[in-house]
Amino acid sequence: MPLTLEEYAEYLDKRADLSWPTPPAIQPRKAKPFLTKLPGIRAVLWGCYGVLVAISGGELIWLPEDEFLTELAFDKLVREFKLWQAMTRKPGNPAMQLCAIYRQALEELQFQAGGRDRYPEVRADKVWESVFRKLKPSEFSFDPLFYGDLPEFCLKVAYFYQRSIQATQGMPHAWSAIEQVSEYVDFQGILADGQAFSWLHLKRGLQEQGLSEPLEDFLPTAYQVWSYQVGARKPSERLFRDMAQRLEHAGVEPHEVLYVGCNVEADVAPARRLGWRTALFVGDKAAVRARNSQFNDPKSRPDLLCTELTQIVECLASS
C-alpha cells in the first residue's frame, strides 16, 4: 500500500543521507500589544504561515531568490527521483534544466488561472504533474507501490521540494493557544494561503509542542479554507466568502467571528469588510505585513494587536 503524505514525511525524517534547511529564527516585530475584551465571539479563524506556522521568509515561495539554494534543491530532486536520464539529453546542468521545466510549468498554470481571479493560486502538486507530463515516459519512472499513482507521487515531490527550500516549525505557543481557545468558542478554523502539504506543516509543528490528539478535533475540515482549494490567494474575496458561507450555515453571525492574521491588507481588511472582528499577530517579523498608516484607517485597523498567540485567550475570557 502506498505511503500517505504523513508517512512519507516520517520516512524522510529517518533518512541519514538527506539534509534540510534549519527552521527559521523567529523574531517578533517591535510593537506594544493592544488587547481588549471581545465578548460574544463564537468562532476563531487562524491564518497558517506567519501565524500558527513559522516558515523561512515568512510565506510559501515557488522559487528561492538565492541561486545556490535553487540549484541545490533541484539537484537533490534529480538525485532523489532518478531524473538523470531525463535531464542529460541536453547540454548543461541537469538541476537547472529541471528548474527551467518547473518554471515553465508554473508560469503556464499561473497564466491559465489568472483569468478567473485577481489573485490566482495554483496547486504545487499540479505544477509537478505538469513537469512530469512534459518528460517522456522512458525518461523517468517511480514505484507506485511506494508513492501511489501519478497525482500522489507529484504531491510527495512537491512536499520534498518545499522542504528542500523552506523550513517550518510551529509558532511559539501555537498549540497552547488553540487548546485554550477551544474552551471559549464553538468553532475554530483555518483560512489561509497554503498547499495540500500545508496541513502537514501545521500538524507536525503542533505535535512538536505537545499535540497528541487528532488536530481535526480542534480545527475541523468543515472549517478549513485553503488557497489551493479555491484557486485564489488572500486577499481574494473567494476565500473569505467561502468561509463566511460555512459559518452562516452553522448559525454564526459575522460579529461573532475573530480572524487572526499577520497581514493588514490580505487578512485584516477583507475580514473587516465581512463584519468580522480581527487580530493582527506580529510575533514573526519575517511574516508581518503592516504599515503605520493602516492602523489609522478604520477599514484596516485591527481590533487586537498581539505579540503572542496566547493573548487571544485573554481577550476571549470573561472579565
LUMKEZA-9167 format. One line per field, with one value per residue: residue number from 0; residue in one letter; chain; z, x, y of N, C-alpha, C, O in turn. Coordinates in steps of 0.05 Angstrom, whole numbers, plus 5000, padded with zeros to 4 digits. Layout:
kolba NUM ...
vextor A ...
lumza A ...
nc3 Z ...
nc1 X ...
nc2 Y ...
cac3 Z ...
cac1 X ...
cac2 Y ...
cc3 Z ...
cc1 X ...
cc2 Y ...
oc3 Z ...
oc1 X ...
oc2 Y ...
This chain:
kolba 0 1 2 3 4 5 6 7 8 9 10 11 12 13 14 15 16 17 18 19 20 21 22 23 24 25 26 27 28 29 30 31 32 33 34 35 36 37 38 39 40 41 42 43 44 45 46 47 48 49 50 51 52 53 54 55 56 57 58 59 60 61 62 63 64 65 66 67 68 69 70 71 72 73 74 75 76 77 78 79 80 81 82 83 84 85 86 87 88 89 90 91 92 93 94 95 96 97 98 99 100 101 102 103 104 105 106 107 108 109 110 111 112 113 114 115 116 117 118 119 120 121 122 123 124 125 126 127 128 129 130 131 132 133 134 135 136 137 138 139 140 141 142 143 144 145 146 147 148 149 150 151 152 153 154 155 156 157 158 159 160 161 162 163 164 165 166 167 168 169 170 171 172 173 174 175 176 177 178 179 180 181 182 183 184 185 186 187 188 189 190 191 192 193 194 195 196 197 198 199 200 201 202 203 204 205 206 207 208 209 210 211 212 213 214 215 216 217 218 219 220 221 222 223 224 225 226 227 228 229 230 231 232 233 234 235 236 237 238 239 240 241 242 243 244 245 246 247 248 249 250 251 252 253 254 255 256 257 258 259 260 261 262 263 264 265 266 267 268 269 270 271 272 273 274 275 276 277 278 279 280 281 282 283 284 285 286 287 288 289 290 291 292 293 294 295 296 297 298 299 300 301 302 303 304 305 306 307 308 309 310 311 312 313 314 315 316 317 318
vextor M P L T L E E Y A E Y L D K R A D L S W P T P P A I Q P R K A K P F L T K L P G I R A V L W G C Y G V L V A I S G G E L I W L P E D E F L T E L A F D K L V R E F K L W Q A M T R K P G N P A M Q L C A I Y R Q A L E E L Q F Q A G G R D R Y P E V R A D K V W E S V F R K L K P S E F S F D P L F Y G D L P E F C L K V A Y F Y Q R S I Q A T Q G M P H A W S A I E Q V S E Y V D F Q G I L A D G Q A F S W L H L K R G L Q E Q G L S E P L E D F L P T A Y Q V W S Y Q V G A R K P S E R L F R D M A Q R L E H A G V E P H E V L Y V G C N V E A D V A P A R R L G W R T A L F V G D K A A V R A R N S Q F N D P K S R P D L L C T E L T Q I V E C L A S S
lumza A A A A A A A A A A A A A A A A A A A A A A A A A A A A A A A A A A A A A A A A A A A A A A A A A A A A A A A A A A A A A A A A A A A A A A A A A A A A A A A A A A A A A A A A A A A A A A A A A A A A A A A A A A A A A A A A A A A A A A A A A A A A A A A A A A A A A A A A A A A A A A A A A A A A A A A A A A A A A A A A A A A A A A A A A A A A A A A A A A A A A A A A A A A A A A A A A A A A A A A A A A A A A A A A A A A A A A A A A A A A A A A A A A A A A A A A A A A A A A A A A A A A A A A A A A A A A A A A A A A A A A A A A A A A A A A A A A A A A A A A A A A A A A A A A A A A A A A A A A A A A A A A A A A A A A A A A A A A A A A
nc3 5000 4983 5013 5057 5055 5104 5125 5088 5100 5150 5136 5107 5150 5175 5144 5137 5098 5078 5079 5107 5103 5162 5215 5216 5251 5298 5302 5337 5316 5336 5378 5415 5451 5437 5471 5483 5513 5479 5476 5463 5420 5378 5340 5322 5274 5242 5210 5173 5155 5185 5227 5257 5240 5232 5178 5135 5109 5115 5084 5038 4982 4912 4881 4904 4917 4922 4883 4891 4931 4901 4859 4890 4912 4867 4846 4886 4879 4827 4839 4880 4855 4812 4760 4723 4670 4642 4645 4623 4568 4542 4535 4593 4662 4698 4742 4736 4687 4701 4735 4698 4669 4709 4722 4674 4673 4719 4706 4662 4686 4722 4687 4662 4706 4717 4693 4721 4772 4810 4844 4832 4849 4844 4845 4878 4872 4823 4790 4790 4768 4717 4702 4700 4661 4617 4607 4574 4577 4579 4603 4658 4719 4772 4835 4842 4883 4927 4924 4904 4855 4797 4811 4868 4874 4854 4892 4935 4914 4910 4965 4981 4952 4972 5024 5016 5004 5041 5111 5166 5227 5287 5309 5367 5424 5396 5396 5449 5449 5412 5439 5487 5469 5450 5493 5498 5452 5400 5351 5314 5261 5198 5154 5101 5060 5025 5011 4991 5025 5068 5113 5137 5150 5190 5227 5242 5265 5310 5337 5356 5397 5433 5417 5416 5405 5353 5306 5276 5311 5335 5295 5251 5187 5160 5171 5145 5099 5045 5002 4957 4948 4931 4889 4892 4923 4986 4985 4962 4954 4949 4983 5033 5027 5019 5070 5101 5084 5103 5158 5165 5152 5197 5234 5255 5268 5233 5270 5309 5297 5299 5267 5259 5235 5199 5164 5144 5097 5069 5106 5151 5129 5088 5122 5157 5123 5119 5166 5208 5270 5284 5291 5292 5287 5308 5317 5287 5253 5200 5173 5181 5153 5152 5156 5189 5174 5162 5210 5224 5193 5192 5161 5158 5208 5260 5311 5353 5373 5374 5406 5423 5415 5454 5476 5452 5480 5528 5511 5499 5545 5601 5637
nc1 5017 5012 5051 5022 5021 5037 5063 5103 5132 5151 5184 5223 5245 5275 5317 5386 5417 5400 5396 5368 5342 5350 5303 5270 5296 5257 5235 5203 5163 5177 5131 5076 5029 4959 4904 4838 4775 4733 4672 4625 4646 4644 4670 4737 4783 4843 4903 4954 5014 5061 5028 5005 5045 5113 5155 5211 5228 5177 5131 5101 5141 5154 5201 5267 5302 5356 5406 5442 5416 5372 5394 5416 5370 5343 5380 5381 5329 5335 5370 5343 5295 5313 5325 5364 5370 5329 5345 5395 5395 5404 5455 5487 5474 5441 5407 5391 5366 5321 5299 5285 5245 5207 5197 5174 5127 5102 5092 5058 5012 4999 4986 4941 4906 4901 4859 4813 4813 4835 4876 4905 4915 4955 4961 5013 5024 5001 5032 5079 5059 5050 5103 5124 5093 5113 5158 5187 5157 5196 5238 5236 5215 5174 5159 5098 5077 5102 5099 5047 4996 5006 4986 4990 5044 5065 5048 5080 5130 5125 5122 5173 5205 5190 5205 5259 5273 5250 5244 5202 5166 5127 5094 5114 5079 5034 5002 4985 4953 4912 4889 4872 4837 4796 4764 4731 4702 4656 4673 4734 4777 4813 4836 4871 4929 4959 4983 4970 5003 5007 4975 5000 5049 5030 5007 5052 5084 5054 5051 5103 5099 5068 5018 4975 4927 4877 4884 4842 4800 4801 4808 4766 4755 4712 4715 4759 4792 4832 4879 4896 4854 4811 4831 4851 4888 4895 4888 4839 4769 4744 4763 4747 4692 4676 4688 4654 4604 4602 4604 4557 4520 4525 4502 4529 4540 4568 4594 4608 4654 4724 4783 4849 4907 4968 4977 4958 4932 4918 4894 4868 4838 4801 4772 4748 4713 4674 4650 4674 4710 4778 4847 4913 4972 5037 5082 5123 5171 5187 5142 5102 5061 5050 5033 5043 5006 4961 4938 4912 4868 4801 4781 4820 4841 4860 4823 4851 4920 4970 5026 5039 5011 4977 4954 4906 4871 4864 4832 4785 4768 4723 4712
nc2 4976 5044 5098 5146 5218 5237 5192 5189 5235 5222 5179 5207 5235 5197 5187 5186 5206 5253 5324 5384 5451 5493 5507 5571 5629 5659 5723 5771 5827 5893 5919 5945 5909 5911 5900 5879 5863 5818 5805 5752 5724 5670 5639 5627 5641 5621 5644 5610 5604 5647 5656 5609 5576 5582 5601 5597 5659 5678 5667 5619 5602 5597 5594 5601 5662 5659 5634 5593 5561 5547 5516 5475 5452 5432 5398 5360 5340 5317 5275 5246 5229 5203 5227 5234 5214 5239 5291 5297 5296 5342 5392 5421 5440 5390 5399 5453 5449 5419 5457 5497 5472 5465 5519 5536 5504 5523 5577 5571 5548 5587 5629 5607 5605 5658 5687 5680 5701 5758 5748 5696 5627 5569 5498 5464 5409 5400 5431 5401 5354 5372 5381 5329 5307 5332 5305 5248 5183 5143 5166 5173 5142 5116 5084 5058 5028 5047 5104 5114 5132 5176 5230 5226 5215 5263 5299 5284 5295 5350 5363 5346 5380 5431 5425 5424 5476 5510 5516 5497 5509 5502 5561 5596 5575 5561 5513 5513 5559 5546 5502 5526 5566 5535 5526 5569 5581 5561 5543 5532 5549 5546 5595 5607 5620 5568 5501 5432 5404 5437 5430 5387 5411 5445 5408 5376 5415 5430 5382 5377 5412 5387 5368 5314 5292 5282 5332 5351 5350 5399 5436 5430 5398 5419 5472 5493 5531 5535 5566 5536 5503 5534 5562 5613 5666 5700 5771 5754 5754 5706 5665 5685 5692 5639 5616 5648 5633 5581 5589 5619 5581 5549 5580 5624 5691 5748 5786 5752 5727 5719 5735 5716 5742 5760 5800 5862 5882 5834 5801 5828 5872 5849 5815 5851 5876 5839 5842 5816 5809 5826 5805 5825 5791 5797 5767 5745 5775 5767 5753 5790 5840 5903 5972 6035 6073 6044 6030 6074 6077 6064 6022 5984 5977 5935 5899 5878 5876 5832 5804 5755 5690 5668 5711 5720 5688 5715 5757 5733 5709 5716 5776
cac3 5000 4981 5036 5058 5056 5131 5128 5072 5115 5171 5123 5102 5175 5184 5124 5146 5075 5068 5096 5102 5116 5190 5220 5218 5277 5300 5315 5338 5308 5359 5380 5441 5447 5443 5477 5495 5514 5456 5484 5443 5398 5376 5322 5317 5249 5243 5187 5177 5155 5198 5250 5272 5230 5222 5155 5125 5090 5123 5068 5018 4957 4890 4874 4921 4904 4924 4861 4902 4943 4880 4846 4909 4915 4843 4845 4905 4865 4806 4851 4895 4838 4790 4736 4707 4641 4631 4646 4609 4539 4532 4550 4615 4689 4700 4762 4725 4667 4715 4745 4675 4663 4731 4719 4651 4681 4738 4691 4646 4703 4733 4666 4659 4729 4721 4683 4738 4797 4811 4860 4827 4863 4831 4863 4875 4861 4794 4776 4786 4749 4690 4697 4692 4635 4596 4603 4560 4596 4581 4616 4687 4730 4801 4845 4851 4908 4948 4921 4895 4827 4789 4828 4895 4871 4850 4918 4951 4902 4919 4993 4982 4941 4990 5048 5008 5002 5064 5136 5181 5255 5300 5321 5396 5439 5377 5405 5474 5442 5401 5460 5506 5455 5446 5517 5498 5428 5388 5327 5305 5233 5183 5129 5096 5036 5030 4992 5002 5046 5090 5137 5149 5164 5215 5246 5253 5283 5335 5351 5370 5421 5452 5406 5415 5396 5325 5302 5265 5333 5342 5270 5233 5158 5151 5175 5134 5072 5036 4975 4935 4944 4917 4865 4896 4947 5000 4997 4945 4969 4946 5008 5055 5022 5024 5099 5111 5078 5122 5185 5164 5153 5224 5251 5267 5257 5228 5293 5328 5286 5303 5248 5268 5213 5203 5141 5145 5071 5060 5127 5167 5113 5077 5144 5168 5104 5124 5193 5228 5287 5273 5308 5277 5302 5298 5331 5269 5237 5172 5161 5185 5132 5164 5157 5209 5164 5161 5236 5227 5174 5204 5144 5161 5235 5274 5338 5372 5364 5392 5403 5430 5407 5477 5484 5442 5501 5547 5500 5497 5571 5614 5656
cac1 5000 5029 5053 5008 5040 5049 5082 5127 5148 5165 5205 5245 5258 5293 5339 5410 5432 5388 5398 5347 5346 5343 5279 5277 5297 5233 5240 5178 5165 5174 5104 5062 5003 4934 4885 4813 4756 4715 4651 4607 4660 4638 4688 4763 4796 4871 4920 4973 5042 5064 5010 5009 5069 5135 5168 5233 5219 5151 5109 5109 5152 5156 5229 5283 5318 5384 5411 5455 5396 5355 5409 5419 5344 5336 5400 5371 5307 5345 5382 5323 5275 5327 5317 5388 5366 5311 5357 5421 5393 5413 5479 5482 5469 5415 5390 5379 5347 5296 5288 5273 5220 5189 5189 5155 5102 5090 5083 5035 4989 4992 4973 4914 4890 4899 4835 4790 4814 4856 4898 4903 4932 4956 4968 5040 5025 4994 5056 5098 5047 5056 5131 5129 5079 5130 5180 5179 5154 5220 5260 5234 5196 5171 5147 5071 5072 5113 5090 5020 4993 5020 4980 5001 5073 5071 5045 5103 5152 5120 5130 5202 5217 5185 5222 5287 5278 5239 5239 5179 5163 5104 5098 5114 5054 5011 4985 4972 4932 4889 4877 4858 4815 4774 4747 4715 4687 4643 4687 4759 4782 4836 4832 4899 4944 4973 4982 4960 5021 5008 4963 5021 5067 5017 5004 5078 5093 5039 5059 5128 5092 5052 4993 4974 4900 4873 4882 4816 4781 4803 4806 4752 4757 4689 4721 4785 4792 4859 4880 4899 4828 4793 4845 4856 4902 4887 4862 4816 4744 4734 4769 4731 4663 4673 4686 4631 4580 4603 4597 4529 4504 4527 4488 4548 4538 4595 4606 4616 4678 4750 4803 4876 4925 4993 4979 4935 4918 4908 4879 4851 4819 4778 4756 4732 4692 4653 4639 4688 4730 4805 4871 4938 4993 5063 5102 5145 5176 5190 5116 5084 5058 5033 5044 5031 4982 4938 4926 4895 4846 4781 4776 4841 4851 4852 4812 4872 4947 4981 5054 5039 4985 4960 4939 4879 4855 4858 4811 4761 4760 4706 4725
cac2 5000 5069 5114 5171 5240 5238 5170 5196 5255 5207 5164 5225 5242 5175 5184 5200 5216 5278 5347 5403 5478 5494 5524 5599 5642 5675 5749 5787 5855 5910 5931 5944 5896 5925 5878 5887 5841 5814 5787 5741 5710 5641 5625 5638 5631 5626 5641 5588 5614 5672 5657 5584 5563 5599 5590 5614 5680 5688 5656 5599 5612 5578 5592 5618 5683 5650 5616 5569 5545 5536 5494 5454 5438 5417 5376 5340 5327 5299 5251 5231 5216 5190 5241 5239 5208 5259 5318 5297 5294 5368 5401 5439 5430 5376 5412 5477 5440 5413 5483 5511 5458 5472 5547 5537 5492 5541 5601 5563 5544 5613 5643 5595 5612 5687 5700 5675 5716 5777 5736 5668 5607 5543 5476 5455 5382 5402 5441 5378 5336 5384 5376 5301 5302 5343 5286 5224 5161 5127 5181 5172 5123 5117 5060 5064 5014 5064 5132 5116 5139 5200 5253 5221 5218 5291 5312 5278 5310 5378 5365 5343 5404 5453 5420 5429 5505 5525 5502 5506 5500 5514 5586 5593 5573 5557 5492 5523 5579 5531 5486 5543 5579 5516 5526 5593 5585 5538 5534 5543 5541 5556 5609 5612 5612 5543 5479 5407 5395 5457 5418 5371 5430 5454 5386 5368 5436 5429 5357 5383 5427 5371 5358 5285 5285 5289 5361 5356 5354 5427 5451 5411 5401 5435 5500 5498 5542 5539 5579 5517 5490 5552 5573 5642 5673 5725 5779 5747 5750 5679 5650 5696 5686 5611 5612 5662 5616 5558 5598 5627 5556 5540 5599 5643 5718 5760 5798 5731 5715 5732 5724 5722 5742 5775 5818 5880 5883 5808 5788 5845 5889 5834 5805 5873 5881 5819 5848 5800 5821 5818 5807 5825 5778 5807 5751 5737 5798 5760 5748 5813 5860 5924 5999 6051 6087 6025 6030 6099 6074 6046 5999 5964 5976 5910 5902 5869 5874 5811 5796 5726 5678 5663 5736 5717 5676 5736 5774 5718 5702 5735 5794
cc3 5000 5008 5034 5058 5083 5135 5111 5086 5137 5160 5117 5128 5183 5166 5134 5123 5064 5089 5088 5113 5145 5194 5224 5247 5278 5315 5314 5327 5333 5359 5408 5437 5452 5446 5490 5495 5489 5463 5461 5420 5399 5358 5319 5293 5250 5214 5193 5178 5166 5222 5267 5264 5221 5199 5145 5105 5097 5108 5049 4993 4937 4882 4892 4904 4903 4903 4871 4915 4922 4866 4864 4911 4891 4838 4863 4893 4843 4817 4865 4877 4812 4763 4718 4677 4628 4628 4631 4579 4526 4547 4572 4641 4691 4719 4750 4701 4679 4726 4722 4668 4684 4728 4696 4659 4700 4724 4674 4663 4715 4712 4662 4681 4731 4712 4701 4764 4796 4826 4856 4843 4846 4851 4858 4864 4831 4778 4770 4768 4721 4682 4686 4667 4612 4589 4588 4581 4600 4596 4646 4695 4760 4810 4856 4877 4932 4948 4915 4865 4822 4806 4857 4895 4869 4876 4936 4940 4911 4948 4996 4973 4961 5015 5042 5007 5025 5088 5151 5210 5266 5312 5352 5408 5421 5388 5431 5468 5431 5422 5480 5494 5452 5470 5516 5473 5418 5366 5325 5277 5223 5158 5121 5068 5043 5008 5006 5024 5070 5116 5152 5163 5191 5236 5258 5272 5310 5351 5366 5395 5440 5441 5404 5406 5366 5323 5292 5287 5341 5318 5249 5204 5148 5154 5167 5105 5064 5008 4953 4929 4927 4893 4867 4922 4960 4987 4979 4962 4968 4971 5030 5051 5027 5054 5111 5107 5097 5150 5186 5166 5181 5244 5265 5253 5253 5252 5314 5318 5291 5284 5257 5244 5219 5181 5141 5120 5064 5081 5140 5150 5101 5099 5155 5149 5108 5151 5215 5246 5279 5294 5290 5296 5291 5311 5313 5249 5207 5158 5162 5162 5143 5163 5178 5200 5164 5188 5241 5209 5187 5187 5148 5189 5249 5301 5359 5358 5383 5385 5410 5424 5430 5487 5473 5464 5521 5538 5498 5525 5584 5633 5684
cc1 5018 5029 5035 5029 5053 5069 5107 5144 5163 5188 5229 5260 5279 5317 5363 5425 5421 5392 5378 5354 5337 5319 5288 5279 5274 5238 5214 5183 5160 5147 5094 5035 4980 4913 4860 4794 4738 4693 4635 4620 4654 4656 4714 4775 4825 4883 4939 5002 5043 5046 5014 5035 5089 5149 5190 5222 5191 5127 5119 5120 5153 5185 5245 5297 5348 5389 5424 5435 5378 5369 5411 5393 5338 5356 5391 5347 5316 5356 5361 5304 5286 5320 5341 5383 5349 5325 5384 5419 5401 5438 5471 5477 5442 5396 5376 5361 5320 5282 5274 5246 5199 5179 5169 5128 5087 5078 5058 5010 4980 4977 4944 4895 4884 4873 4811 4790 4838 4881 4898 4923 4932 4966 4997 5042 5018 5017 5075 5086 5052 5085 5136 5114 5095 5153 5170 5177 5180 5242 5258 5214 5195 5156 5119 5064 5082 5100 5060 5019 5007 5012 4991 5032 5081 5067 5069 5128 5149 5128 5160 5215 5214 5202 5252 5293 5268 5235 5216 5181 5138 5112 5098 5086 5030 4992 4971 4950 4908 4874 4861 4834 4791 4755 4727 4698 4675 4659 4715 4763 4807 4827 4859 4908 4959 4969 4972 4977 5021 4996 4983 5042 5056 5016 5031 5089 5080 5045 5085 5123 5073 5025 4994 4947 4898 4868 4854 4795 4780 4799 4792 4755 4735 4695 4751 4781 4821 4859 4882 4873 4810 4805 4850 4870 4889 4901 4838 4791 4734 4739 4750 4702 4658 4670 4661 4606 4579 4594 4567 4511 4504 4513 4505 4545 4566 4609 4615 4642 4703 4770 4830 4895 4950 4997 4954 4919 4904 4891 4858 4829 4796 4760 4738 4709 4668 4640 4652 4705 4757 4827 4895 4960 5020 5086 5125 5149 5178 5163 5097 5085 5038 5048 5029 5006 4957 4924 4908 4870 4825 4776 4797 4853 4842 4840 4833 4899 4962 5010 5058 5011 4967 4946 4911 4861 4846 4834 4785 4750 4742 4722 4723
cc2 5025 5084 5138 5193 5242 5216 5176 5216 5241 5190 5182 5233 5221 5172 5200 5212 5242 5300 5368 5430 5477 5512 5553 5609 5662 5700 5765 5815 5872 5924 5928 5931 5915 5903 5890 5863 5841 5795 5776 5728 5680 5625 5641 5625 5640 5627 5618 5599 5643 5676 5632 5570 5584 5585 5609 5634 5691 5678 5636 5613 5590 5573 5611 5639 5675 5629 5590 5550 5532 5512 5470 5438 5422 5394 5353 5325 5308 5273 5234 5216 5206 5201 5248 5236 5229 5286 5319 5295 5321 5376 5420 5425 5416 5389 5436 5471 5434 5438 5497 5498 5465 5501 5550 5526 5510 5565 5594 5560 5570 5630 5633 5604 5642 5700 5698 5692 5735 5767 5706 5651 5582 5523 5466 5427 5382 5413 5417 5357 5346 5379 5348 5293 5313 5324 5262 5201 5144 5141 5182 5151 5126 5091 5066 5050 5030 5092 5134 5123 5166 5224 5250 5225 5248 5307 5308 5292 5339 5382 5364 5368 5427 5450 5426 5459 5521 5507 5514 5495 5513 5541 5582 5595 5570 5536 5500 5542 5565 5516 5503 5557 5561 5516 5550 5597 5559 5526 5547 5533 5553 5570 5620 5606 5587 5523 5453 5396 5414 5446 5401 5389 5439 5432 5378 5390 5436 5404 5361 5399 5412 5361 5327 5275 5292 5319 5369 5360 5384 5445 5433 5418 5420 5465 5505 5508 5549 5550 5558 5504 5508 5565 5603 5646 5697 5748 5773 5743 5722 5662 5659 5690 5657 5605 5625 5646 5592 5566 5607 5602 5544 5558 5619 5670 5730 5772 5778 5716 5732 5719 5734 5720 5758 5796 5836 5879 5857 5794 5806 5859 5872 5822 5826 5879 5862 5824 5831 5818 5811 5822 5806 5813 5786 5792 5742 5759 5791 5757 5772 5832 5881 5951 6016 6065 6070 6024 6054 6097 6055 6021 5977 5962 5951 5916 5896 5870 5855 5805 5767 5715 5674 5688 5735 5706 5697 5753 5760 5712 5724 5752 5784
oc3 5016 5023 5013 5062 5085 5147 5119 5085 5142 5172 5120 5127 5196 5171 5138 5127 5044 5113 5064 5131 5152 5178 5233 5264 5260 5339 5293 5330 5350 5340 5422 5420 5470 5427 5506 5479 5481 5457 5440 5401 5420 5361 5315 5292 5256 5197 5215 5200 5158 5237 5289 5280 5206 5200 5147 5086 5085 5118 5043 4984 4944 4878 4896 4881 4885 4904 4861 4911 4925 4863 4855 4912 4893 4827 4855 4896 4841 4806 4861 4883 4793 4745 4700 4661 4605 4610 4626 4566 4501 4571 4570 4642 4686 4715 4755 4695 4669 4725 4726 4661 4677 4731 4698 4653 4698 4729 4673 4655 4718 4719 4658 4676 4744 4722 4698 4776 4783 4820 4875 4849 4836 4872 4835 4847 4817 4755 4748 4753 4703 4659 4666 4652 4589 4568 4590 4599 4621 4602 4660 4679 4772 4793 4877 4891 4954 4968 4922 4851 4840 4816 4868 4913 4882 4881 4950 4956 4918 4954 5011 4986 4966 5026 5060 5009 5029 5086 5149 5216 5256 5323 5361 5402 5429 5388 5434 5481 5439 5423 5487 5506 5453 5468 5532 5473 5427 5361 5334 5270 5236 5143 5133 5054 5064 4989 5030 5041 5090 5138 5176 5185 5211 5259 5283 5292 5331 5375 5388 5413 5460 5456 5392 5400 5356 5336 5297 5282 5352 5320 5232 5196 5129 5141 5181 5089 5076 4992 4931 4906 4910 4878 4847 4942 4948 4979 4982 4983 4983 4980 5045 5071 5039 5062 5128 5124 5106 5163 5207 5180 5189 5268 5286 5228 5267 5256 5333 5330 5289 5286 5261 5233 5240 5180 5138 5121 5055 5073 5140 5157 5105 5095 5162 5158 5101 5158 5237 5238 5267 5312 5273 5317 5267 5316 5324 5231 5190 5134 5147 5152 5142 5168 5184 5215 5166 5189 5259 5211 5192 5198 5141 5194 5251 5313 5381 5334 5407 5362 5403 5429 5427 5503 5484 5466 5531 5554 5496 5529 5578 5644 5703
oc1 5037 5010 5032 5053 5077 5090 5129 5169 5186 5209 5252 5284 5299 5335 5362 5444 5430 5391 5370 5371 5319 5315 5309 5265 5271 5246 5205 5205 5143 5141 5101 5020 4981 4905 4862 4797 4728 4695 4632 4606 4658 4658 4714 4778 4832 4875 4941 5012 5028 5048 5025 5046 5083 5154 5187 5208 5183 5104 5143 5109 5153 5193 5238 5303 5362 5378 5419 5436 5370 5356 5409 5393 5329 5348 5393 5344 5305 5351 5360 5297 5272 5310 5340 5391 5354 5319 5394 5440 5404 5441 5451 5476 5422 5372 5352 5343 5299 5258 5253 5227 5175 5155 5149 5107 5063 5055 5040 4989 4956 4958 4926 4872 4865 4866 4792 4769 4858 4903 4891 4945 4911 4976 5004 5060 5028 5020 5086 5100 5057 5091 5149 5123 5091 5166 5146 5193 5184 5263 5277 5196 5213 5143 5117 5046 5072 5092 5048 5039 5019 5030 5000 5043 5100 5082 5078 5145 5169 5141 5172 5234 5233 5213 5267 5316 5277 5225 5211 5194 5129 5133 5082 5071 5007 4968 4947 4929 4885 4850 4839 4813 4768 4732 4708 4680 4682 4658 4719 4755 4821 4811 4869 4896 4971 4954 4967 4968 5035 5005 4984 5051 5070 5023 5032 5101 5092 5045 5088 5140 5065 5011 5012 4944 4914 4851 4845 4774 4760 4788 4806 4758 4740 4682 4765 4768 4833 4841 4870 4869 4795 4791 4853 4866 4875 4924 4818 4793 4717 4722 4739 4688 4637 4651 4648 4588 4558 4579 4554 4491 4485 4513 4497 4548 4585 4633 4628 4649 4702 4774 4834 4899 4952 5018 4932 4894 4882 4875 4834 4806 4773 4736 4715 4687 4646 4620 4642 4712 4759 4825 4898 4966 5025 5107 5145 5133 5170 5162 5078 5106 5014 5072 5006 4987 4935 4900 4892 4853 4832 4767 4792 4872 4817 4846 4833 4901 4965 5017 5079 4991 4942 4928 4893 4838 4824 4818 4764 4725 4746 4742 4733
oc2 5026 5083 5150 5188 5248 5220 5169 5214 5248 5188 5174 5236 5228 5157 5224 5228 5253 5295 5370 5432 5463 5531 5558 5599 5679 5699 5772 5826 5866 5940 5909 5941 5932 5890 5908 5845 5862 5771 5790 5720 5668 5601 5665 5600 5662 5611 5608 5603 5660 5695 5634 5554 5602 5561 5633 5626 5711 5680 5634 5633 5566 5550 5634 5635 5684 5607 5568 5526 5509 5491 5447 5413 5399 5374 5330 5301 5286 5252 5209 5193 5201 5187 5265 5253 5237 5302 5341 5292 5322 5369 5434 5400 5429 5391 5440 5487 5442 5441 5509 5512 5470 5506 5564 5538 5513 5573 5610 5570 5575 5645 5649 5609 5650 5721 5712 5695 5730 5775 5691 5660 5574 5529 5461 5422 5365 5406 5415 5343 5330 5373 5344 5275 5305 5327 5255 5199 5132 5128 5190 5144 5137 5079 5079 5058 5027 5102 5155 5120 5177 5238 5269 5236 5257 5326 5326 5302 5352 5402 5379 5378 5442 5469 5432 5467 5544 5485 5538 5476 5534 5544 5566 5613 5575 5540 5494 5541 5570 5516 5496 5560 5570 5507 5550 5614 5537 5502 5569 5511 5568 5560 5639 5590 5585 5527 5453 5380 5409 5453 5400 5382 5439 5436 5374 5383 5440 5404 5350 5400 5423 5347 5316 5251 5306 5330 5391 5372 5393 5467 5422 5441 5435 5481 5519 5495 5567 5544 5563 5494 5498 5579 5616 5631 5713 5746 5787 5730 5714 5647 5643 5684 5650 5591 5613 5645 5584 5552 5602 5602 5531 5553 5630 5671 5723 5768 5785 5696 5756 5695 5758 5698 5769 5808 5826 5877 5856 5777 5800 5858 5880 5819 5821 5887 5868 5810 5830 5840 5789 5839 5788 5824 5783 5804 5732 5763 5808 5760 5774 5840 5878 5952 6011 6069 6080 6017 6054 6115 6032 6000 5954 5948 5946 5937 5908 5866 5862 5803 5755 5728 5676 5686 5749 5715 5697 5762 5773 5710 5748 5744 5796
